[in-house]
Amino acid sequence: MNIVAWNCRQAFRKKVGKLVPFCPKVAVISECESLEKLAGSHESLFAYSLWVGDNPHKGLGVFSSSEHPLTVHPAYDDRFHWIVPIRVTGPESFTMLAVWTKDHKDRKQSYVGQLFLALQEYQSILKEETCLVVGDLNSNAIWDSLPRVGNHTAVVHMLREHGMESAYHWFFQEQHGLESIPTYYFHHHREKGYHIDYGFLPVAWMDRLESVRVGAYEEWREWSDHVPVVIGIKCSEIINFRLDNKVLD
């Protein structure tokens, strides 16, 4: 199963084809236009889609294949822009917090502050359900000193307490704030790269983590100031057993 996180910098209808080589089962697309504006552009790749936002040109889209239907979690609280718990069902079901953090009229609640507050609100989900956190967090430990209600390190610790780790950091054995591969290039400048897009997975899944790919600046700069992060996860042995039996039947 490949999970993709990408801030497409709007006009996803013109860029969705760029994801085809990744064979994504689930994709979290920040700065995505509304489904009405997308109509006809993504259905060949994705069977299911959800969108939230207050600007039809620029919201948060979540997409999945036919094996993974999506529904918004009943606990969703739209005060947090935009952190949306989504139930992903299929051969292996889980709850995914799809994330594109935004600014706020109270600057202390902006960006990682929104995520920190949302994670506090969703404590019961994090405790009781198998959870992932995927998307553009607009956050890195290098900015921990900014005046926010929470910072990146606090978020990492909170997720760690609930049994989640960043797939990128686990796979490459790097520390938060010391990433060697950026996911965002400020004003498209190569020398101003930062790592702000993430996929946090359950630690119990890490032995099935096959790959973490981060898009190359040269390939993606004309499409967005962000590059995609693609996380490859093997099916569990139980799922493979069920699939094998279904084929034999």
C-alpha positions in Angstrom: 0.0 0.0 0.0 1.4 3.3 -1.0 0.4 6.4 0.9 1.1 9.8 -0.7 1.3 13.3 1.0 1.7 16.2 -1.4 0.9 19.9 -1.3 0.1 20.4 -5.0 0.0 24.2 -4.8 -3.5 24.3 -6.3 -4.9 23.2 -9.7 -4.7 19.5 -8.8 -6.9 18.7 -11.8 -3.9 19.5 -14.0 -1.4 17.5 -11.9 -3.2 14.4 -10.7 -1.5 12.4 -13.5 1.9 13.0 -11.9 0.8 10.6 -9.1 0.1 7.6 -11.4 3.6 6.1 -11.2 3.2 5.9 -7.4 0.1 3.7 -7.6 -1.3 5.4 -4.6 -3.9 3.6 -2.4 -4.4 6.7 -0.3 -3.4 10.3 -1.0 -3.6 13.4 1.1 -3.4 16.5 -1.2 -3.1 20.0 0.4 -4.0 23.1 -1.5 -6.4 21.0 -3.6 -9.4 22.5 -5.3 -13.0 21.4 -4.4 -14.4 18.2 -5.8 -16.7 20.1 -8.0 -13.8 21.8 -9.7 -11.9 18.5 -9.9 -14.8 16.6 -11.5 -13.6 14.4 -14.4 -9.9 14.7 -13.6 -9.2 12.2 -10.9 -11.7 9.4 -11.2 -9.5 7.1 -13.3 -6.9 7.0 -10.4 -9.1 7.3 -7.3 -12.5 5.7 -6.6 -13.2 7.7 -3.4 -12.6 11.3 -2.5 -13.3 13.8 0.3 -12.6 17.5 0.5 -12.7 20.1 3.2 -12.0 23.8 3.0 -13.4 27.4 3.0 -11.9 28.3 -0.4 -13.0 26.2 -3.4 -9.6 26.8 -5.0 -7.5 25.7 -2.1 -8.5 23.1 0.5 -7.6 19.6 1.7 -8.4 16.7 -0.5 -8.2 13.0 0.4 -8.4 10.3 -2.2 -8.3 6.5 -2.2 -8.5 3.4 -4.4 -11.5 1.2 -4.7 -10.2 -1.1 -2.0 -10.2 1.7 0.6 -13.5 3.5 1.0 -13.3 6.8 3.0 -15.7 8.3 5.5 -15.3 11.3 7.8 -15.0 10.2 11.4 -18.0 11.2 13.5 -15.7 12.9 15.9 -14.5 15.4 13.3 -14.4 19.0 14.7 -14.1 21.6 12.0 -12.6 24.2 14.3 -9.1 22.9 13.4 -8.0 24.0 9.9 -7.5 21.5 8.5 -7.0 18.4 10.6 -9.6 15.8 9.6 -10.0 12.3 11.1 -11.0 9.9 8.3 -11.9 6.2 8.6 -10.2 4.2 5.9 -11.8 0.8 5.5 -10.6 -2.2 3.4 -8.3 -5.2 3.8 -6.7 -3.3 6.7 -8.8 -0.6 8.3 -7.4 2.4 10.2 -8.2 6.0 11.1 -6.1 8.7 9.3 -5.8 12.3 10.4 -5.4 14.1 7.1 -3.5 17.3 7.8 -2.9 20.7 6.1 -2.3 23.2 8.9 -3.2 26.8 8.4 -2.7 30.2 10.0 -5.1 31.5 12.7 -6.3 34.9 13.8 -4.6 34.0 17.1 -1.0 33.5 15.9 -0.2 31.2 18.8 -2.8 28.8 17.4 -1.4 28.9 13.8 0.1 26.0 11.9 1.6 23.4 14.4 -0.6 25.1 17.1 -3.7 23.9 15.2 -2.3 20.3 15.1 -1.4 20.4 18.7 -4.9 21.5 19.8 -6.5 19.0 17.4 -4.5 16.1 18.8 -5.7 17.1 22.3 -9.3 17.1 21.1 -8.9 13.7 19.4 -7.2 11.9 22.4 -9.9 9.2 22.5 -9.4 8.4 18.8 -5.6 8.2 19.3 -6.0 5.9 22.3 -8.6 3.6 21.0 -8.0 3.3 17.2 -5.2 2.4 14.9 -4.1 5.9 13.7 -2.0 7.6 11.0 -1.2 11.3 10.7 -0.4 12.3 7.1 0.0 15.6 5.3 1.5 19.1 5.2 2.2 19.9 8.9 4.0 23.2 8.1 6.2 22.3 11.0 9.7 21.3 11.9 11.7 21.2 15.1 13.9 24.0 13.9 11.0 26.4 14.6 10.2 25.1 18.1 11.0 28.5 19.7 8.2 30.3 17.8 5.4 31.4 20.2 2.8 28.6 19.7 0.4 26.7 22.0 2.5 23.7 21.1 5.6 23.1 19.0 6.8 20.4 16.6 8.7 18.5 19.3 5.6 18.5 21.5 3.5 17.0 18.7 6.1 14.3 18.0 6.2 13.4 21.7 2.4 13.3 21.8 2.2 11.0 18.8 5.0 8.9 20.2 3.0 8.4 23.4 0.2 7.0 21.2 2.6 4.6 19.4 3.3 6.6 16.3 6.5 7.6 14.6 7.4 9.5 11.4 8.0 7.0 8.6 10.7 9.2 7.0 12.7 9.5 10.3 12.3 5.8 11.1 13.3 4.7 7.6 16.3 7.1 7.2 17.3 7.1 10.8 17.4 10.9 11.0 16.4 13.2 13.9 13.7 15.8 13.7 15.2 19.1 12.8 18.2 17.4 11.1 16.5 16.1 7.9 18.7 15.7 4.9 15.9 15.7 2.3 13.5 18.7 2.1 9.9 18.4 1.1 9.3 22.2 0.6 11.3 24.8 -1.2 10.4 28.4 -0.1 9.5 30.4 -3.3 10.9 27.4 -5.3 14.5 28.2 -4.2 16.6 25.1 -3.9 18.8 26.6 -1.2 15.7 27.3 0.9 14.5 23.7 1.5 12.7 22.5 4.6 11.1 19.2 5.7 7.5 19.9 6.6 5.5 17.1 5.1 5.1 13.9 7.1 3.5 10.5 7.5 3.3 9.2 11.0 2.5 5.5 11.3 1.9 3.0 14.1 5.2 1.6 15.4 3.7 -1.8 15.0 3.7 -1.2 11.2 7.3 -0.3 11.0 8.5 -3.8 10.3 6.3 -3.6 7.2 7.7 -0.2 6.1 9.2 -1.0 2.6 10.1 2.4 1.4 9.9 6.2 1.9 10.4 8.2 -1.3 10.7 12.0 -1.4 10.3 13.7 -4.8 13.3 15.3 -6.4 13.4 19.1 -6.6 14.3 19.1 -10.3 11.3 16.9 -11.3 8.7 18.7 -9.2 9.6 22.4 -9.1 7.4 23.3 -12.1 4.4 21.6 -10.4 4.7 22.9 -6.8 6.9 24.3 -4.1 6.4 21.0 -2.3 7.5 17.5 -3.4 5.5 14.4 -2.7 6.3 12.0 0.1 5.4 8.4 -0.8 5.3 5.8 2.0 5.3 2.1 0.9 3.8 -0.4 3.4 3.7 -4.2 2.9 0.4 -6.0 3.6 0.4 -7.9 6.9 0.7 -11.6 6.9 -2.9 -11.9 8.0 -4.1 -9.9 5.0 -1.9 -11.9 2.6 -3.3 -15.1 4.1 -6.9 -13.9 3.5 -6.1 -12.8 0.0 -4.4 -16.1 -0.8 -7.4 -18.0 0.5 -9.8 -15.9 -1.5 -7.8 -16.7 -4.7 -7.8 -20.4 -3.9 -11.5 -20.4 -3.2 
